[in-house]
Amino acid sequence: MSAEPTHIHDILGVGIGPFGLGLAALSGPLDDVDAVFLDQRPEFRWHPGMMLEGSTIQVPFLADLVTMADPTSPYSFLNFLKERRRLYPFYIRESFYPLRAEFDEYCRWVAAQLDSLRWNRRVVSVTREDGVYTALAEVADDSGSVVATETYRARHLVLGVGTQPVLPPALQGLGRGAGPLIHTADYLENREALLDSGAITIVGSGQSAAEIYRDLIDDAEDRGVRLDWVTRSPRFFPMEYTKLTLEMTSPEYTDHFRALPDELRERVGREQRTLYKGISADLVDDIHDTLYRLSRGGRQLLTNLISEVELETAQIDPISGEYLLGFRHTALDKTFTRRSGSVVAATGYKSQVPDFLEPLGGEVHLDSRGRLDVSRHYTINDEGTIHVLNGEEHTHGVTAPDLGFGPWRASVVLAAVTGREPYPIERTIAFQTFGVPADESDAVPDAAFAFDDSKEMSHA
């Protein structure tokens, strides 16, 4: 479908990550949904800088783009395996967790089948008139040069721009010394340069930090390269993965989280890092086993693992080009300095307000911190026509970045667009109660939730 200025789509999606791609896949079979999705990249790529050999995703294969909304979808991970003649090998493998590279391949397989995707399109502005959004997009060629502009119009705007890598304040604007200073997102292309730097410091915790440490440690010890891993967390904590904890990725817990006062919600969100930002327990054990193996025979290892340490300052030695990193041990309140030839920031990602929304002005709801103020039904304007995918961790909690909850959120968006439920929305899934339970005298048997995209979730 061409970008005709007069044609009005039902959905204009900006950003095609896993959540935008999932919405596109679920929109595809619907006769009453005309959708188009734009992305400034030339093709789908999922964390290419962390595509380590043998690494797996941290959620089961059911948490693909579509299955939790439509188990019969032709775009499921199992159907991908079947078409690749890999379903039985996957079955015999007896692991719920797909290889990261294979999940990326699956997503690209889905993308290749959808005619609603437009690559090399960077949206520069969005305006609205008479209930219709108009987006101006720059079209780039293979070299990245802008060769044209296109206009797209739609009644609903969906933001799937995702999150951006974050560096700690001490590293922002520091520049490059003798070796790389990178975020984990750029790891693979800089791996050899890191090892060539003579000393590497990984700052941060979580799965990405652990995977990079594990990927480097053998080569670092063989080459005599010091490898430090420092985190401000009190320990190198595993991701909590017990079943009652997993119930927190539920509509009920999201309702509870949104009902918390703002400051309490901020604190609770920080305290829930172990729910989705921890390290897989198997990887924690593998790292220890590796260090034990490398230290065989009493060998003194060069590596250091230091917890409860916060990076406060950083500068570049003008003579050696080394990074001079100033740390503070938070429990002891003592400072120390480490020299490092290179630095890897495993400091996560953060959602941002896209610049192209500026022309919409006050239509877009922002909170007191300038972040998108996302409603219970993932909208940020009064009319409920601007939808957000994975930009609501601060308002919705642990469900925001969870791959398995993406189809649920997409189902809510499609219900708002169509005025019906193309994919049944499971509104109660948890056995436990979050918050204060209702008095027995007030209980309503078989209570159901009514969907109204202009209001919070309410009882029918």
N, C-alpha and C positions, 0 to 999 in steps of 0.2 A: 504494500500500500504506500503510495507516495505521500510526501509531506505537502498536501494541498492546503493552502491557507484557509480555504472555505470549509474543509471537511472537519467535523467535530467528532472526536473520539469520546467514548465513555470514560476511559482511563488514559492518562499520560503518566507513565512511570519514568522517573529520573534516577538512574543508577541500577545496574544489573549485577548485583552480588547474589549470593545464594537466596536471600529473601526476595529480592526483586525477580529473580529467575523463577522462584517457586510460584510467585503470584502470576507471572506470565504463563507458566505451565498450567496452573489451575484455571486461568482465564480462557485459555485456548479452546477448550471444548464447549464453552458456553455461547449459545447462539445470541443471547441478549447482551453480550459484552463485547464491545469493540475497543481493543486496547493496543497501545503502542508503547514501547519501552526504549529509552535512549541511554547510552553510556559513552563516555569520552574515550574509553579504551578500544583498541582494535578488535579484541576478542575477550571471551571469558577466561579469567585466570583467578585462581583462588589461592591466596598466600603463596605465590611462587617462590618467595625468598625463604620459605620454611618447608619446602617440599623435600624433606630429608628421606633418604632411602629407608624403607621399612616402617616409617612412622604411621600411626593410625589416628583417626579422629577420635574424640573422647565421648562420643555418643553412639548408641547402637544404629544399625543400618536402617531401622524403621524411621529414624529421624532424617529422612531424605527430604527432597523438595516438596513432595506431595502426599506421601502415604498416610500421614496422620489426619489429613483432610479427606483423601479419596484413595483407599487401599486398592481400588480397581484401575487406577490411572495408568495409562501406557507409559507415563514418565517416571515410574518408580525405579528405585535402585535394583530391585529384583528383576524387573523386566530388562533393565540395562544388562545385568549379568546374563540373563537368558539369551539375549541377542548376541552377546559376546561369547557365548558357549562357555560361560564360567560359573553357572549357577551351581552345578554339582561340586566343582572344586571348592567354591565358597562354603557350601554345605558341609563338606568333609573337613574343611579348615576348622570348623567349630569355634568361631569367634564372632561375636556380634559386631565387632568394631572394624569397619572397612579401612583399608590402607588409605592414607591421605591422598596419595597420587591417584588411586583408583576412584576416590570420591570426586576429585577434580576432573578426571576423565569422564565420569558419569555426568557431571554438570555440563561439560562441554558437549556431550552426546545429546542432552536435553536441548541445549541452546541451538544446536544445529538443526533441530526439528521444528523450531518455532519461527514463523514468519513475522512475528510482531516485534522482533528485536532490531534495533538500529545501532550499529557500532560507529565509533569515530564521530560521535555527536556530543559536543560540549554545550550544555545549556548555559546561556549567559544572562538571561532575564526571563521572568515570568510576570505577566500582567493579567488582570481580570476585568472583564466587561460583560454586563448582562448575564452573569452566571457562568461565563465560559473563560477558561484559562488559555492564554496564548503564550507559548514558549518560543523564544528565539534561540536557535541552536547553530553553532559553528560546526561545519563539516570539515574534517581533516583528511588528508591523503595518507598513504603509507609512511611517509616521512614525518608526519605530524604537522605539516603546513596546512593552514586554513585555505580551503579552495572554494567554499561556498557557504551560504547560510540557508537555513530552512526554518519554516514556521509550523508549529504544531498547535492544535487547539483541542481542548477536552473539557468535560464537565467536572471531572475529578482529577486531582493531582496527587500522585503517590511518590513520596520521597524515600528512595532506597539507596541513598548516597553512602550509607554506612558510617564507619568511624575512621579516624585518621591517627597515624602513629604519634605517640607523645614522648618527648624527651623530658627528663627532669630539668628543673629550672637551671641547675648548675651547668648543664651541658648545652643549653639553648644558645645558639649564636657563637659557640666556641670556635668553630672551624675545625679543620683537619690538621693533626700533627704529623709525626713521622709515620704513623699507621692509621687505619680507619677509625672513625667514630661513627657508629651506625646504630640504627634501630634493628631489632630482630627481623623486621619486614625485609631488610636488605641483606640478610645473612649469607645466603649461598654464594652470591656473586662476589662476596668479600672474604670468603673462608680462607683462601690461601694467603691473602694479604694480612689477615689477622695472625696466622701462624708465623708469617715472616717478620712480624713486628717484635718478636722476642718476649713479650709479656702481654697477656690479655686479661681484661677485667670485665666480667659480666655483672651488670648492675640490675637488680630486680629479681623477682621470683616468678613462680608459675611454670606452666608446661613448656612454654617457648624457651625460657631460660634453662630449664632442665634438659631439654632436648639438645640445645646448642652445647651445653657443658658436656653432655654425654658424647656428642658427635666429635668434640675437640680433644677430649682428655687423653685418648690413646696417642694421637699424633703429637700432642703438646708434650707429653712425657718423653716420647721417643726423640723429639727434636730439642729437648732441653728448654722448652718454652713454659714460663710460669703462667698458670691459669688460675685466676682468682674468681670466685663467685661470691658476691656480697648481696645481702638483702636486708631491708629494714624490718622484715617480718621476724617474729621471735623464734621461728624455726623454719626449716624447709618442709612446709606442710603439704600433705597429700590432699587431693580433692576429695571432699566428702561425698560418698556415693551410696549411702544406705537408702532403702526404699521410702521410709517415711520422710526423709530429707528431700528426696526427689519429688515428693508431693508438693513441694514449694514451687515447682514449675507447673502451676495450676491456675485456673481462673479464680478459684477461691482465695488462694494466697495473694494473687494480684489485687483483688478487691481489698483485702486486709492491708496490704502494703500501701495502696493509694489512700486509704483512710487515715494513715498515720500523719501526725503534724509534720510540717516540712523539716524541721531540724532533727526530729527523731528519725524520719525517713532517711535523711542523709547519713546519720550515724549507723542505722541498721544496715544500709547499703554497704558501708565500708566494712562492717563486721561480717558480712556474708561472702567475703572473698573466697573462703575455702570451699564454697558451694560450687563455684565454676571457674576460679582462677588458681586452683591448686594444681599439684602435680599428680599424675596417675601413680597409684601405689606401686605398680610393677616397675615404673621407671625409677622411682626413689630407691627401690631395692636393687635394681640393676646398677645404678650409680655406685651404691655402696659395695656391691659385689665386684664391680670393676676396680674400684680403689683398693679393695682387698687383694685382688689379683695382681695389680700393678705394684703393690708394696711387698710382694712375696720376697722372701729372703732378707727382710729387714731394709729394703730399699727406701730411702727417704724421698718422698714425693715432693715435687715443686708446687703442687696445687694447694690452694687455701679455700676453705668454705667458711664464710663468716656471716653470722646472723645478727639481728638487732643493730644493724649499722645503716646509717642514713648518709647519702652523699650530700654534702653541704656546699662544697666549692670545687671548682675545676679550672685549671689553666694549663697552658702549654709552655714547657721549658724552652726558652728561645734558643738554647744551644743544642740540646739533644733532640728536641721535638717531642719528647715524651709528655704524656699527660700527667699532671700532678693533681691527684684526686684527694680532696680533704673530706674525711669521714668523721662522723660522730657516733659513738656507741650510745644508743638511746637509753639503755638500762643503767649504764655506769656514768653517763654524761661526760665521757672523755673523748677527746679528738685525736686523730692520727692521720698521717699522709701516706699514700702509696703512689709509687711511680708505675706507669703502665704504657706500653707501646701502642696499645689500641684499646678501645672501649666498645662494648656491646650493651645497648640500653634495652633491657627486657621490661619496659615500663608501660606496656599496654597501649590502648587506643582510647580515643575520646570522640564523642559525637560533636558536631558543629552545626551552626545555623548556616545553610548555604547562602552565598552572596546573591545568587539569582533570585532569592525571595524578597530582596530589598524593595523592588517596585510595589509589592503588595502592602507594604507599610504595616499599619496597625491591624490588618486582618489576621496576621500571624500572631498567635498568642505566645508570649515569652514569659518566663518566670523572673523572679527578682535577681537571679544570677545571669540573666541573658540567655538562658537555654530554652529550647522548645518546650512549651507547657502542653504536654500531650494528654488528651482526655482518656478516659477509660477505654474508649473505642478507637484509640490511636489516631485521633484527629487533632488539629491545632487551630481550627477556626470555628466561628459560631455556627456556620452552615454545615459543618461536618463533611467538607468536600476536599480538604487537604489531609492526606493520610501519611503516617510515618511508619517506616519499617526499621527496627533496630536503632532508633534514636531516642529510646524512652527508658533506658536503664534507671535514670534518676527518678522517674515517675512510676514505673511498673516493676522494677526490681529484677530478679534473676531470670524472669522469662524473656527479657528483651534480647539477649544475645544467644539464647538457646535454640539450636537448630531444630530440635523437635517441636518447639512451640511456634516456629515460623508458619507452618500450614494453618494452625489455629488462627493466628493473627490475619493471615491472608483470607481465611474464611469470613472473618468479621468485616474486612474491607469489602469483599465481594457482596456480602449481605447489604452493606450500606449502599453500594453502587446499584444493585439490582432491585432492592426492596423486598428480597426474598432470601432464603438460605439455600444457595446452590449446593453447598456442602454443609451437612448438619453440624451445628456447633455444640460440642459437649461442654456444658456449663458447670457441671458438678462432677469432679473426678476424684476428689480426695476423701479418704476415710476420716481424716482428722478435722477438727474445727480450729480455725485461726481466729484469734480475737476472742471476744466475749460471746459465749453461746446465748441464744435467746432463752428467756424464761419458758419453762414447760407450758405454762398457761397461754403463752403467745405463739406456740409452735403451730405452723400450718402444714398439715400433712401433704406430701407430694408437691410442695411448692416448686414452681418453675420460674425461670428468669425470662423476662421479656426483653427483647432487643429493641432499643430506640437509639439511633445513632446521634441524637441531639442531647442525650442525657446519660448519666451514669447508669450502671446496671441496676435494675429495679425489679422487685418482685411482682409477679402477675397474679 
